[in-house]
Structures are given as structure tokens and as C-alpha cells.
Amino acid sequence: MAKFEKGMAMIRLQSAARLSRTVLATRLLAHGFYAGQDQIMLALFAENGQTPGQLAARLGVRPPTITKTINRLQSQGFLEKRASEIDARQAHIFLTERGADAIRAIEKSVSKTEKQALKGLDKKELKTLVKLLSRIENNLVPDRNLIVDAGDEVEEEAPVEEREPEEVAG
């Protein structure tokens, strides 16, 4: 058996992540979405009416990044901004009817990409993979502060839960 090369796990992890993003981005583009827009759409589908700051914190990105993407999705007709009833300076983001209709296409793209990526793994291997990836995520969460500008406020996230993998259709 070949000796384990230092750094190989990180190389493979980054390669798999990059390839999965590329495949998903290609599928999403067919529905009019650019990379990253799907995450905002799905976050709003889970909890409509979030503020840009809440979305940024939930997705682990900086507020200026989320604002630019929200504006693009709004111009595409998928989202709308509404002033808060409590504080007119604060905007809340909502899916439009067109945005809600697009969720199924996003979910289908994600599902097809997941099915392609996990092809050939049995249930036990899939469960182990999810458990190991959760552990890797938990190991890296504290280091998130290293990539955030000193002036940005970051809400502390709870560790990623170890979830049972969803059954992959065969």
C-alpha cells in the first residue's frame, strides 16, 4: 500500500469541492442562476424575510457580497426588498412568485449534482463521509475569523450538526 502523502487529504477535499461547485454552477446557469445565488434563494425559502445581514451571517459571507448578489437577484425578478415595519432603515428580502417557482429547479440541480458526486457510495460509506465532513467543518469554523476583515461583525455560529445523510436516489 502506498504511503500517505502529507497534504493529500486537503488537495483531494479542495478538488472535490471545486469540481462539485463547477458542475452545480453549470446546472444552475441553465436556469438563470450564477454561483452563490442558489444559497440565498434556498436560505430565503427556508426563512423568507431575512435582512441582508442575517443572510450574510447565515451563509458565512460579508455583507457587501450579499448585497451585490441580492441586487442581481432582484433585477432578475427572483427577490424583492421591503422596508421593515419596525425600522424603515432596515430592509427585508423576500422571494417573489418567480423566485418561489425557481426553488424546485435549484433543488433539482443540487440533487442531480449530489447524485453524480456520490455515485457508487453505499449507505455506510455515505454516512461515514457526512460524519467526517461535519468534523472537518467543525474543526475549521473557529478559523473563519481569519478571513473576515477586522471591522466586520460576525455572529458566532453553532457547530455544524452531524446529520443523517439524505437517501440518494439510485
The 8 nearest C-alpha neighbors of each residue, nearest first, counted from 0:
[[1, 2, 3, 4, 7, 5, 8, 6],
 [2, 0, 3, 4, 7, 5, 8, 6],
 [1, 3, 4, 0, 5, 7, 6, 8],
 [4, 2, 1, 5, 7, 6, 8, 0],
 [3, 5, 7, 2, 6, 8, 1, 10],
 [6, 4, 7, 3, 8, 9, 2, 10],
 [5, 7, 9, 8, 4, 10, 11, 3],
 [6, 8, 10, 9, 4, 5, 11, 3],
 [9, 7, 11, 10, 6, 12, 5, 4],
 [10, 8, 12, 6, 7, 11, 13, 14],
 [9, 11, 7, 13, 8, 12, 14, 6],
 [12, 10, 14, 8, 9, 13, 15, 7],
 [13, 11, 9, 15, 14, 10, 8, 16],
 [14, 12, 16, 10, 11, 15, 17, 9],
 [13, 15, 11, 17, 16, 12, 10, 18],
 [14, 16, 18, 12, 17, 13, 19, 11],
 [17, 15, 13, 19, 14, 18, 12, 20],
 [16, 18, 14, 20, 15, 19, 13, 21],
 [19, 17, 21, 15, 20, 16, 14, 22],
 [18, 20, 22, 16, 21, 17, 15, 23],
 [21, 19, 23, 17, 18, 22, 24, 16],
 [22, 20, 18, 24, 19, 23, 17, 25],
 [21, 23, 19, 25, 24, 20, 18, 26],
 [22, 24, 20, 26, 25, 21, 112, 19],
 [25, 23, 27, 21, 34, 26, 22, 20],
 [26, 24, 28, 22, 23, 27, 21, 29],
 [25, 27, 23, 24, 29, 28, 108, 22],
 [28, 26, 24, 32, 30, 29, 25, 23],
 [27, 29, 32, 31, 25, 30, 26, 33],
 [28, 30, 27, 26, 31, 25, 32, 24],
 [31, 29, 28, 27, 32, 104, 26, 105],
 [32, 30, 28, 29, 27, 33, 75, 26],
 [33, 31, 28, 27, 30, 36, 34, 37],
 [32, 34, 36, 28, 35, 24, 27, 31],
 [35, 33, 24, 36, 32, 37, 27, 20],
 [36, 34, 37, 38, 33, 39, 68, 32],
 [35, 37, 39, 38, 34, 33, 32, 40],
 [36, 38, 40, 35, 39, 41, 105, 32],
 [37, 39, 41, 40, 36, 35, 42, 58],
 [40, 38, 42, 36, 37, 41, 43, 35],
 [39, 41, 37, 43, 38, 42, 44, 36],
 [40, 42, 44, 38, 43, 39, 37, 45],
 [43, 41, 39, 45, 44, 40, 38, 46],
 [44, 42, 47, 46, 40, 45, 41, 39],
 [43, 45, 41, 42, 46, 47, 40, 99],
 [44, 46, 42, 43, 41, 47, 40, 39],
 [47, 45, 43, 44, 42, 48, 49, 41],
 [46, 48, 43, 93, 44, 49, 45, 94],
 [49, 47, 92, 93, 91, 46, 50, 43],
 [50, 48, 91, 92, 47, 53, 54, 51],
 [49, 51, 91, 53, 52, 90, 92, 54],
 [50, 52, 54, 53, 55, 66, 49, 65],
 [53, 51, 55, 50, 54, 62, 56, 49],
 [52, 54, 50, 56, 55, 51, 49, 57],
 [53, 55, 57, 51, 52, 56, 58, 50],
 [56, 54, 60, 52, 58, 62, 53, 57],
 [57, 55, 59, 53, 54, 58, 52, 154],
 [56, 58, 54, 55, 59, 53, 42, 60],
 [59, 57, 55, 56, 60, 54, 38, 39],
 [58, 60, 56, 57, 55, 61, 143, 54],
 [61, 59, 55, 58, 56, 62, 64, 65],
 [60, 62, 64, 63, 55, 65, 59, 147],
 [61, 63, 65, 64, 55, 52, 66, 60],
 [64, 62, 66, 65, 61, 67, 60, 55],
 [65, 63, 62, 67, 61, 66, 68, 60],
 [64, 66, 68, 62, 67, 63, 55, 69],
 [67, 65, 69, 63, 68, 64, 70, 62],
 [66, 68, 70, 64, 65, 69, 63, 71],
 [67, 69, 71, 65, 70, 66, 72, 64],
 [70, 68, 66, 72, 71, 67, 65, 73],
 [71, 69, 73, 67, 68, 72, 66, 74],
 [70, 72, 68, 74, 73, 69, 75, 67],
 [73, 71, 75, 69, 77, 74, 70, 78],
 [72, 74, 78, 70, 76, 75, 71, 77],
 [73, 75, 71, 76, 72, 70, 77, 78],
 [76, 74, 72, 73, 77, 71, 78, 31],
 [75, 77, 73, 74, 78, 72, 97, 95],
 [76, 78, 98, 95, 72, 97, 73, 75],
 [79, 77, 94, 73, 95, 93, 76, 72],
 [78, 80, 93, 73, 92, 95, 94, 81],
 [81, 79, 92, 91, 90, 93, 82, 78],
 [82, 80, 91, 90, 83, 92, 79, 93],
 [83, 81, 90, 87, 89, 91, 84, 80],
 [82, 84, 87, 86, 85, 89, 90, 91],
 [83, 85, 86, 82, 87, 81, 89, 90],
 [84, 86, 83, 87, 89, 82, 88, 90],
 [87, 85, 83, 88, 89, 84, 82, 90],
 [86, 88, 83, 82, 89, 84, 85, 90],
 [89, 87, 86, 90, 82, 83, 85, 84],
 [88, 90, 87, 83, 86, 82, 91, 50],
 [91, 89, 82, 81, 83, 50, 80, 92],
 [92, 90, 50, 48, 81, 49, 80, 82],
 [91, 93, 80, 48, 49, 79, 50, 81],
 [94, 92, 48, 79, 47, 78, 95, 80],
 [93, 95, 78, 98, 99, 77, 79, 96],
 [94, 96, 98, 78, 97, 77, 99, 79],
 [95, 97, 99, 98, 100, 94, 77, 78],
 [96, 98, 100, 95, 77, 99, 101, 76],
 [99, 97, 77, 95, 94, 101, 100, 96],
 [98, 100, 96, 101, 102, 97, 94, 95],
 [99, 101, 97, 98, 102, 96, 103, 104],
 [102, 100, 98, 104, 99, 103, 97, 105],
 [103, 101, 105, 104, 99, 100, 106, 98],
 [102, 104, 106, 105, 101, 107, 100, 99],
 [105, 103, 107, 101, 102, 106, 108, 30],
 [106, 104, 102, 108, 103, 107, 109, 37],
 [105, 107, 103, 109, 108, 104, 110, 102],
 [106, 108, 110, 104, 105, 109, 103, 111],
 [109, 107, 105, 111, 110, 106, 26, 104],
 [108, 110, 106, 112, 107, 111, 113, 105],
 [109, 111, 107, 113, 112, 108, 106, 114],
 [112, 110, 114, 108, 113, 109, 107, 115],
 [111, 113, 115, 109, 114, 110, 23, 116],
 [112, 114, 110, 116, 115, 111, 117, 109],
 [113, 115, 111, 117, 112, 116, 118, 110],
 [116, 114, 112, 118, 113, 117, 111, 110],
 [115, 117, 113, 114, 118, 112, 19, 15],
 [118, 116, 114, 115, 120, 113, 119, 125],
 [119, 117, 115, 120, 116, 114, 113, 169],
 [118, 120, 117, 121, 116, 115, 114, 124],
 [121, 119, 118, 117, 124, 125, 122, 123],
 [120, 122, 124, 123, 125, 119, 118, 126],
 [123, 121, 125, 124, 126, 120, 166, 164],
 [122, 124, 126, 125, 121, 127, 120, 128],
 [125, 123, 127, 121, 126, 122, 120, 128],
 [124, 126, 128, 122, 127, 123, 120, 121],
 [125, 127, 123, 129, 128, 124, 164, 122],
 [128, 126, 124, 130, 125, 129, 131, 123],
 [127, 129, 125, 131, 130, 126, 124, 132],
 [130, 128, 132, 126, 131, 127, 133, 125],
 [129, 131, 127, 133, 128, 132, 161, 126],
 [130, 132, 134, 128, 133, 129, 127, 135],
 [133, 131, 135, 129, 134, 130, 128, 136],
 [134, 132, 136, 130, 131, 135, 161, 129],
 [133, 135, 131, 137, 132, 136, 138, 130],
 [134, 136, 132, 138, 133, 137, 131, 139],
 [137, 135, 133, 139, 138, 134, 140, 132],
 [136, 138, 134, 140, 139, 135, 158, 159],
 [139, 137, 135, 136, 140, 134, 141, 142],
 [138, 140, 136, 142, 137, 141, 135, 143],
 [139, 141, 137, 142, 143, 138, 136, 158],
 [142, 140, 143, 139, 144, 138, 137, 145],
 [141, 143, 144, 139, 140, 145, 146, 138],
 [144, 142, 145, 141, 140, 146, 147, 139],
 [143, 145, 147, 142, 146, 141, 153, 148],
 [144, 146, 143, 142, 147, 148, 141, 149],
 [147, 145, 144, 143, 148, 142, 149, 60],
 [148, 146, 144, 145, 149, 151, 143, 61],
 [147, 149, 150, 151, 146, 145, 144, 152],
 [148, 150, 151, 147, 152, 144, 145, 146],
 [151, 149, 148, 152, 147, 153, 61, 144],
 [152, 150, 148, 149, 153, 147, 61, 62],
 [151, 153, 150, 154, 149, 147, 148, 56],
 [154, 152, 155, 151, 56, 144, 147, 59],
 [153, 155, 156, 56, 152, 57, 53, 59],
 [154, 156, 153, 157, 56, 141, 140, 158],
 [157, 155, 154, 158, 140, 57, 159, 56],
 [156, 158, 159, 155, 160, 140, 137, 154],
 [159, 157, 137, 160, 156, 140, 136, 133],
 [160, 158, 137, 133, 157, 161, 136, 134],
 [161, 159, 162, 158, 133, 157, 137, 134],
 [160, 162, 133, 130, 159, 163, 129, 134],
 [163, 161, 160, 164, 129, 130, 133, 126],
 [162, 164, 165, 126, 161, 129, 130, 166],
 [165, 163, 126, 162, 166, 129, 125, 167],
 [166, 164, 167, 163, 162, 168, 126, 125],
 [165, 167, 164, 168, 122, 163, 169, 125],
 [168, 166, 165, 114, 169, 113, 117, 110],
 [167, 169, 166, 114, 110, 165, 111, 118],
 [168, 167, 114, 118, 166, 119, 115, 117]]
